[in-house]
Amino acid sequence: MADLKLNLAGVPLQNPLIAASGTFGFGKEFAEFYPLSTLGGISCKGLTLEERPGNPPPRIAETPGGMLNSVGLQNPGVERFIREDLPWLRKQGTAVIANIAGNTPRDYCKMAERLSDSDVDMIELNISCPNVKQGGAAFGTSCESAAAVTAAVRRFCKKPLMVKLSPNVADIGEIAAAVENAGADALSMINTLTGMRIDLQTRRPVLRNNTGGLSGPALLPVALRMVWQASSRVKIPIVGLGGITTWRDAVEMLLAGASAVQIGTVLFSDPYAPVKILAGLEAYLEENHLKSAAELTGKVRPW
């Protein structure tokens, strides 16, 4: 049987499949379906310094090929996460990644410092959330601001640091290189694309926030292209996400240059998707006489 284990920037994972932040909560609902040790890791619901109620509803809408959301980082705050959710997560036999978001670099630094003294395995710096009025995507849309917030957090972060990049930029390779040079240990990409839908009767946007983040299968070609472009610019590992629904999508993402993958929106329609994707990935490796998933990383052969 092929070996699915990998080391992601110093964090050992049982396999390259990670539940994406914002789609898996803190895992308690999914633990009713299968052991969470099935997963290589869990990127927890995005945390902020203080508890956030999120944006007012409606904040989720279906679209062809995906989902539009403007949840707005609803979460219990970092201290309550450490106190109430992290002890349970630590018992599940999988890597725990704390996804953090903030309004200012100071917010990110304070959370990174606090979480560095906790039992999380890795910190994922979310500088790409399009659904908050301050901070969020604003940090991730230029090389200067993305590098500045990464460098600031690096000084306070004792854990492996992964930076989640926005697709809402002109040159993803430049952003990736800037973040690597600023001290990131890994990249995760891509976050959602900013989108909008309009109600024909009211002529108002469907979402109360007017715009939201588009996720789901429609994103896969964009995510593959961006992971491929970024992988040629950096040496640090990339965790690919965006529209992965099947094992075939996961294999494509590895071939594009990812070392691991995150799955998200598919979990809303099929909570067993991780189990199916892992089984398909193992079968593909066996059929192609590959000893590990790492042998797929970056092996796309462009024309």
C-alpha positions as CSV (number, residue, x, y, z in Angstrom):
1,M,0.0,0.0,0.0
2,A,1.3,3.5,-0.9
3,D,2.5,5.8,1.9
4,L,0.2,8.8,2.4
5,K,2.2,10.3,5.3
6,L,4.0,13.6,4.9
7,N,5.7,16.3,6.8
8,L,4.2,19.7,6.2
9,A,6.7,22.4,7.3
10,G,7.6,20.3,10.3
11,V,4.1,19.1,11.1
12,P,3.6,15.3,10.6
13,L,0.3,14.4,8.8
14,Q,-1.1,10.9,8.4
15,N,-2.2,11.8,4.9
16,P,-2.4,14.9,2.7
17,L,-6.1,15.6,3.3
18,I,-7.0,18.6,5.6
19,A,-10.5,19.9,6.4
20,A,-10.6,23.6,5.2
21,S,-11.3,26.4,7.6
22,G,-14.8,27.7,7.7
23,T,-16.4,24.5,6.5
24,F,-15.6,22.0,9.3
25,G,-16.2,24.2,12.4
26,F,-14.2,22.5,15.1
27,G,-15.1,19.0,13.9
28,K,-17.6,17.9,16.5
29,E,-20.5,17.4,14.1
30,F,-18.3,15.4,11.7
31,A,-17.0,13.2,14.4
32,E,-20.4,11.6,14.4
33,F,-19.7,10.3,10.9
34,Y,-16.2,8.9,11.2
35,P,-13.1,9.2,13.4
36,L,-11.4,12.5,12.8
37,S,-8.1,10.7,12.8
38,T,-9.1,9.7,9.2
39,L,-8.0,13.2,8.2
40,G,-4.4,14.4,8.0
41,G,-5.4,17.6,9.7
42,I,-8.2,20.1,10.6
43,S,-7.9,23.8,9.8
44,C,-10.3,25.2,12.4
45,K,-13.0,27.9,11.9
46,G,-11.2,31.2,11.5
47,L,-10.5,32.8,14.9
48,T,-10.3,36.5,15.8
49,L,-9.0,38.1,18.9
50,E,-12.5,38.6,20.3
51,E,-15.7,36.7,19.8
52,R,-17.5,37.7,16.5
53,P,-21.2,37.2,15.7
54,G,-20.5,37.4,12.0
55,N,-22.5,39.3,9.3
56,P,-26.3,39.6,9.4
57,P,-28.3,37.1,7.3
58,P,-28.9,36.2,4.6
59,R,-25.3,35.2,4.3
60,I,-25.3,32.0,2.3
61,A,-26.6,31.5,-1.3
62,E,-26.3,28.6,-3.8
63,T,-24.8,29.3,-7.2
64,P,-24.3,27.1,-10.2
65,G,-21.2,25.1,-9.4
66,G,-20.7,26.5,-5.9
67,M,-21.8,28.5,-3.0
68,L,-21.6,32.2,-2.1
69,N,-21.1,33.1,1.6
70,S,-20.6,36.2,3.7
71,V,-20.5,34.5,7.1
72,G,-18.1,37.2,8.3
73,L,-15.8,35.1,10.6
74,Q,-18.4,34.1,13.2
75,N,-16.3,32.5,15.9
76,P,-16.0,32.3,19.7
77,G,-12.7,34.1,19.9
78,V,-9.2,32.8,20.5
79,E,-9.3,32.4,24.3
80,R,-12.5,30.4,24.3
81,F,-11.2,28.2,21.5
82,I,-8.1,27.4,23.6
83,R,-10.2,26.8,26.7
84,E,-13.1,24.9,25.3
85,D,-12.4,23.5,21.8
86,L,-8.7,22.7,21.6
87,P,-8.6,20.1,24.5
88,W,-11.3,18.1,22.6
89,L,-9.5,18.5,19.3
90,R,-6.2,17.3,20.7
91,K,-7.8,14.0,21.6
92,Q,-8.9,13.3,18.0
93,G,-5.6,12.0,16.6
94,T,-5.1,14.5,13.9
95,A,-3.1,17.7,13.3
96,V,-4.8,20.9,14.5
97,I,-4.3,24.1,12.5
98,A,-5.5,27.3,14.0
99,N,-6.7,29.7,11.3
100,I,-6.5,33.3,12.5
101,A,-7.9,36.6,11.0
102,G,-7.7,40.1,12.3
103,N,-8.4,43.8,11.6
104,T,-4.9,45.0,12.2
105,P,-1.4,43.4,12.2
106,R,-1.4,43.8,16.0
107,D,-4.5,41.5,16.2
108,Y,-2.6,38.8,14.2
109,C,0.5,39.2,16.3
110,K,-1.4,38.9,19.6
111,M,-3.2,35.8,18.5
112,A,0.0,34.2,17.1
113,E,1.8,34.8,20.4
114,R,-1.1,33.4,22.4
115,L,-1.5,30.3,20.2
116,S,2.3,29.7,20.2
117,D,1.9,28.8,23.9
118,S,-1.0,26.4,23.2
119,D,-1.2,22.8,21.8
120,V,-2.0,23.7,18.2
121,D,0.4,22.2,15.6
122,M,0.4,25.1,13.1
123,I,-1.0,28.6,12.6
124,E,-2.7,29.5,9.3
125,L,-2.6,33.2,8.7
126,N,-5.8,34.2,6.9
127,I,-5.0,37.4,5.0
128,S,-7.6,36.7,2.3
129,C,-11.1,36.7,3.8
130,P,-13.3,38.8,1.5
131,N,-16.2,39.0,4.0
132,V,-15.1,41.5,6.6
133,K,-15.1,45.3,6.4
134,Q,-11.6,45.7,7.9
135,G,-8.4,43.7,7.5
136,G,-9.2,40.4,5.8
137,A,-8.5,40.4,2.1
138,A,-7.0,43.9,2.3
139,F,-3.7,42.4,3.6
140,G,-3.5,39.8,0.9
141,T,-4.0,41.9,-2.2
142,S,-0.5,43.5,-2.5
143,C,3.0,42.1,-2.0
144,E,3.9,44.9,0.4
145,S,1.0,44.4,2.8
146,A,1.1,40.6,2.6
147,A,4.8,40.6,3.4
148,A,4.5,43.2,6.1
149,V,1.8,41.3,8.1
150,T,3.6,38.0,7.6
151,A,6.9,39.4,8.8
152,A,5.2,41.0,11.8
153,V,3.5,37.7,12.8
154,R,6.7,35.7,12.2
155,R,8.3,37.6,15.1
156,F,5.6,36.4,17.5
157,C,4.9,33.0,16.1
158,K,6.8,30.0,17.5
159,K,4.7,27.5,15.5
160,P,5.0,26.6,11.8
161,L,3.3,29.5,10.0
162,M,1.2,28.9,6.9
163,V,-0.2,31.9,5.0
164,K,-3.6,31.6,3.2
165,L,-3.5,33.6,-0.1
166,S,-6.3,35.4,-1.9
167,P,-7.2,34.7,-5.6
168,N,-8.4,38.3,-6.0
169,V,-4.9,39.5,-7.2
170,A,-3.2,40.1,-10.5
171,D,-0.1,38.0,-10.0
172,I,-0.3,35.2,-7.4
173,G,3.3,34.2,-8.0
174,E,4.6,37.6,-6.7
175,I,2.4,37.5,-3.6
176,A,3.6,33.9,-2.9
177,A,7.2,34.9,-3.2
178,A,6.8,38.0,-1.1
179,V,5.2,35.9,1.7
180,E,7.9,33.3,1.5
181,N,10.6,35.9,1.8
182,A,8.8,37.4,4.8
183,G,9.1,34.2,6.8
184,A,6.2,31.9,5.9
185,D,6.8,28.1,6.3
186,A,4.0,27.1,3.9
187,L,1.2,28.5,1.8
188,S,-2.4,27.6,1.5
189,M,-4.3,28.7,-1.6
190,I,-6.8,29.7,-2.7
191,N,-9.4,31.4,-0.6
192,T,-12.7,32.3,-2.1
193,L,-13.3,34.5,-5.2
194,T,-15.4,37.6,-4.5
195,G,-18.9,37.2,-6.1
196,M,-22.4,38.5,-6.1
197,R,-26.0,37.5,-6.9
198,I,-29.1,39.6,-7.3
199,D,-32.7,38.9,-6.4
200,L,-34.9,39.8,-9.5
201,Q,-38.0,40.6,-7.4
202,T,-36.4,42.9,-4.9
203,R,-33.5,44.0,-7.1
204,R,-31.3,43.7,-4.1
205,P,-28.2,41.6,-3.7
206,V,-29.1,38.1,-2.3
207,L,-26.6,38.5,0.5
208,R,-27.0,41.2,3.1
209,N,-23.3,42.0,2.7
210,N,-24.0,42.6,-1.0
211,T,-20.9,40.5,-2.0
212,G,-19.6,37.2,-0.7
213,G,-16.9,34.6,-1.3
214,L,-17.5,32.0,-4.0
215,S,-16.4,28.5,-3.3
216,G,-17.1,25.0,-4.7
217,P,-16.4,23.1,-7.9
218,A,-16.4,26.3,-10.0
219,L,-13.2,27.3,-8.4
220,L,-11.1,24.3,-9.2
221,P,-9.6,25.4,-12.6
222,V,-8.7,28.8,-11.0
223,A,-7.1,27.1,-8.0
224,L,-5.1,24.7,-10.1
225,R,-3.7,27.5,-12.2
226,M,-2.7,29.6,-9.2
227,V,-1.1,26.7,-7.3
228,W,0.8,25.8,-10.5
229,Q,2.0,29.4,-11.0
230,A,3.0,29.8,-7.3
231,S,4.8,26.5,-7.1
232,S,7.3,27.7,-9.7
233,R,8.1,30.8,-7.5
234,V,8.5,29.3,-4.0
235,K,10.4,26.5,-2.3
236,I,8.0,26.2,0.7
237,P,5.2,23.6,0.5
238,I,1.8,24.6,-0.8
239,V,-1.5,23.3,0.4
240,G,-4.0,23.5,-2.5
241,L,-7.7,24.1,-2.0
242,G,-10.6,25.5,-4.0
243,G,-13.3,23.3,-5.5
244,I,-11.9,19.9,-4.7
245,T,-14.8,17.5,-4.7
246,T,-13.4,14.1,-5.8
247,W,-10.2,12.2,-5.6
248,R,-9.5,13.1,-9.2
249,D,-9.6,16.8,-8.2
250,A,-7.1,16.1,-5.3
251,V,-4.7,14.3,-7.7
252,E,-4.9,17.2,-10.1
253,M,-4.0,19.6,-7.2
254,L,-1.0,17.5,-6.2
255,L,0.2,17.4,-9.8
256,A,-0.2,21.2,-10.1
257,G,2.3,21.5,-7.3
258,A,0.6,21.0,-3.9
259,S,2.0,18.9,-1.2
260,A,-1.3,18.5,0.6
261,V,-4.9,19.6,-0.1
262,Q,-7.8,21.1,1.8
263,I,-11.4,20.3,1.1
264,G,-14.3,22.5,2.0
265,T,-17.6,23.2,0.3
266,V,-18.1,19.6,-0.7
267,L,-18.5,18.8,3.1
268,F,-21.8,20.6,3.1
269,S,-23.3,18.2,0.6
270,D,-21.3,15.1,1.4
271,P,-19.7,14.8,4.9
272,Y,-18.1,11.5,3.8
273,A,-16.2,13.2,1.0
274,P,-12.8,12.9,2.9
275,V,-13.2,9.2,3.2
276,K,-14.1,8.8,-0.5
277,I,-11.2,11.0,-1.6
278,L,-8.6,9.1,0.4
279,A,-9.8,5.8,-0.9
280,G,-9.7,7.1,-4.5
281,L,-6.2,8.6,-3.9
282,E,-4.9,5.3,-2.5
283,A,-6.3,3.3,-5.4
284,Y,-4.8,5.7,-7.9
285,L,-1.3,5.5,-6.3
286,E,-1.6,1.7,-6.4
287,E,-2.7,1.5,-10.0
288,N,0.2,3.8,-11.0
289,H,2.8,1.9,-8.9
290,L,3.6,5.0,-6.9
291,K,5.0,4.5,-3.4
292,S,3.8,7.8,-1.9
293,A,1.5,10.8,-2.6
294,A,4.6,13.0,-2.6
295,E,5.6,11.5,-5.9
296,L,2.7,13.3,-7.5
297,T,3.6,16.8,-6.3
298,G,4.5,19.2,-9.1
299,K,4.6,16.4,-11.7
300,V,2.3,18.1,-14.2
301,R,3.8,18.1,-17.7
302,P,2.8,21.4,-19.3
303,W,2.7,21.6,-23.1
